[in-house]
């Protein structure tokens, strides 16, 4: 029977976890970390739901601001970890 945990895996401290999130270079790495650590994130509604006009960035602005969907997801995961009670 599957116990729901990975054998031999040790949970990371908050500092180690934040560093691991920053070092993720792919979505699969980030999702594996979320799954192994049991991180819970809440998705926010889209700007259309609040009737705000969406801001369209140029490709240069996206790269310079690191405003890609992946970077935004990493920021949300990081925020969730920072607000958690992990020691």
N, C-alpha and C positions, 0 to 999 in steps of 0.2 A: 504494500500500500504506500502511496506517495504521501509523505509527511508535509510537503509544501515548502521545504527548505533544501538548500543545496548542501550536500555533505562536504565538510571541510572548509566552508566559506565563513570568514569572520566578518562581522559587521564593522564598518569603518566608524571612526570618531567623526564628529562634525567637521573638524578641520581637514581630515583626510577626505571626507566626502565632498566638501567644497572644492578641494584641489582636483579631485577626480572628475567632477562636473566640468571644471574649467578645461581639463585636458581632453575631454571627449571631442572627437573629430567627426563622428558620424552619428546618425540617428539611432542606429542599432546599438552602438556603445552606450548612448544615453539611456535608451529604453532598457537595456540589460541592467544598468546601474539602478534605475528606478525600480525594476522588478526585484532585484536581489536585495536591495536595501528597504523595500516596502515603502517607498516615498509616495505620498499622496499629494497630488496637485489638483487645483481647481481651475478649470478653464473659464475665461471671462467672455462675456458676450461681445459680438462684433460691433463696430462703431455704428453700423446701420440701425442697430436696435435702439440706440440712444438718439438717433436722428442727427448725429454729428456728421459733418462733411469729411469723408476720408481724405487723408493727405497722400498724394502720389509723389514718391521720391524718384529721382533719376537714378540710373544704375551707379553713377559715381557716388551719390549720396548714400545709397544702400551699402556700398562697399566701405566708404569712409566711416559711416556710423555703425557698421556691423549690425544693420537692421534687417537681417534675414529672418525668415520664420524659424530656422534652426537656432539662431542666437537668441531670439525672443523666447523660445521654449527653454533653452538652457537658463535664461534669466528667471523664468517662472519656477523651474526646478530648484535653482539656487535660493530663491526667495522662500520657497516652501521649507527647505532645509534650515535656512537661517531662523525661521519662525518656529521651527519644531523644538521639541524638548530633548533632542539627541544631545548627548554630552560629548 
